[in-house]
Amino acid sequence: MFGNCCQRYYNVDYNIDAPYLAVSYKIGKLNLDGSVRFNSSRASGHYASNNGLSVVDVNQDGIIQTPERSVPVVNPQASSPVNYRKNYFTYSVGANYEVMPSLALFARVSRGARFNADRILFGGGVRADGSVADEVAVNFVNQQEAGIKFRRGGAYVNLTAFRATTAEANEIVIPQQAIINNKYRSYGVEFEGGVDRGIFHLTAGATYTHARITESQVTPALNGNIPYRQAALIFQATPSIRTDRFDIGANVTGTTSSYAADVNTLKMPGYVMTNAFASYAITPAIRLSVNVQNLFDVIAITEVGQVPDSVPADGIDTARAFPGRNISATATLRFLMRGRAFAVAAMATVLVSVGATDRAAAMDETVVVPPRPLPVPKTVSPELQRLIGSPMNPSWDQHPASAEAWRALVKTYAADIETALPALMAREKVTIRADRMNGVPVFWVEPETVPSENRDRILLNFHGGAYVFAPGKAGLRDAILLAGRGFRVLSVDYRMAPDAPYPAAIDDAEAVWKAVVAQYPAKRVGVFGSSTGGAMTLALVVRAKAHHLPLPGALWAGTPWAQLDKVGDSYFTNDHIDNALVSYDGLLGAAARLYANGHDMADPELSPVNADFTGFPPTLLTTGTRDLFLSNTIRVHRKLKQAGGVSDLNVYEGLSHGDFERDPDLPESREVYGEAAAFFRQMLAR
């Protein structure tokens, strides 16, 4: 049975070989790119349709019931052949011109194709000898588009005008069986934009399309008609207000009217549908959420069922629509374990109930550890011993209550870091130069002398800072320390929360990566970062794989924030042991929620440890025994090894999170950056 319309049998193999070539070139502010693909598609096999109705004892009980008197039968022995091959080219050519840092113009001409498979078997598209006409086997889409992109501060606008011609050879079985062999032409304009202003956020989009059937080989009377379900205007907008304690907003989608079928008889009315959401954090551990689908309970028809191409005699037809109003409420309770006080109370409970024993005490699958002194190890350098013995980071347990409070904290931290940069630059003998790539601000950090082996190589850097801190030059410490080892480093000043939550940072990373690989062979480019920068390094490869971009030659992820939420052993075992981050349940967790902005933290672009690591470049990983992100780093290493990749894991005795960047004078820090430089020298192509 197929689509509840018919009975069919087919056994067909489809194979497509598609080698392609992509090139890009930059001349000043003009970026050019092009690609061409040769497609060799082939199909072979056989198929058969319903041979009529027969009397069949389906359940083999010896009795012919009424339904068994008219059983549709398909005889595979009476099948027809399928045997055809089609070769064709597809291509894309584009240009992007940066008028100014906030404004760019772009244009693209492309030809795409679809190799039709089983949908042409039963509509008369396959000839008796198994061959297929060219225009039936392959449908082409030819498109031209041009537009502008504007981005300034917290606002952006993309406006695209387009024109397209396409063909479709197909069979539709729902809602009504029909054969299609049409050609279409369309033109229109597409808008996409957004605004972030403090706690207010808005994204919106709309597309106007003028589309017509230019030629119908099956039903010439359709020529000039509007394609079915093609609305002239579709639109959406999502306004929201977000603070640390509450989120409230709505998603509004809508469409103008459209025809239920190509004959343009029945018209489905347009609609505007609103989905609303709100959440409130009663405490850091308790959050209440309400979601309302179809808030105003509108009737939004998307498909007409039985007779879409005419008005039924009784005036009644079936239709498919979005569900009516639906309200759901959720209460989320996060269990927190705050340091030794919890351990003492839990331990006392266990001792009272079972007495003193040498067995491990456990409660709700949690091992209770008694309070104990933790000596400073004597197996590290004297400099690191002093750092380990220093007080906990006093800022770890801050919870900024508003976007303004976050910005004030960011400004204070940045000022402290930038004060120390001139001395660090002088020691490492590097210079800093501001630039832009694809509209994203970047910094070139360059040594006085670049060794000959590194002259055709660059390193791309993403700074740390919990997706919130270290904007501008405050994010350059990692870049300076590796540039001082003889590499030209390009550091990305990506957008961050609270003004630009996910996916702003990874979007900026991808934009810069596209610009980099347009100028440099990818295998000569290394990517690195520490903490958040280490996670961004991994997430960039996840995004590049998904979008079929070239991959870097090598990676260094220093103590990467590879799991954004609190999952992993060392989030608990090194809680209050790491004297830099101290605990997830403070400023770190607040920053995670601020950047994720309601998205699933398990998403590989937010928690790259959950990604598929197949095909990843050679990767160096660095962490320490007291690092809150020790498990993050180890888990990435194991995933890389399990995927057959090259991974070098270095675990340093006594290091807390990012100590090698926090105090570059440590002997251990010099060793960390020396190993990273040696790794890139070994792995990057020359």
Protein Blocks (a to p, Z undefined) as FASTA:
>chain_A
ZZhlaccddddddddddddddddddehjaccdddddddddddeddddddebjcdddfkon
opacfklmmccdddfklcccdddddddddddddddddfbfkbccdddddddddddfkkmm
mnopacfkopacfklmpccdddddddddddehjbccdddddddddddddddfbfbdcddd
dddddddddddddddehjbccdddddddddddfbdfklmmlgopacehiafbdcdddddd
ddfkbccdddddddddddfbfnomaccdddddddddddddfblkbccddddehklopacd
fbdfklmmbccfklpacdddddddddddddddddddehjklmmmmmmmmmmmnopafbdc
deehiacdddddddddfkbcfklmmmmmpccdfklmgccfbfklmmmmmmmmmmmmmmmm
mmmmmmnopadddddeehiacdddddfbdcfklmmgccddddehehmgopajllmmmmmm
mmmnopacddddddddfklgcfklmmmmmmmmmmmmmmbcfklpccddehjlmmmmmmmm
mmmmmnopacdfbdcdehiafbfbacdjklmmmgoklmmlopaklmkmmmmmmmnnopaf
klmklmmmlpcfehiacddddddfklmklmmmmmmmmmmmmnopacdddddehiaehklm
mmmmbmklmmmmmmmmmmmmmmpcZZ
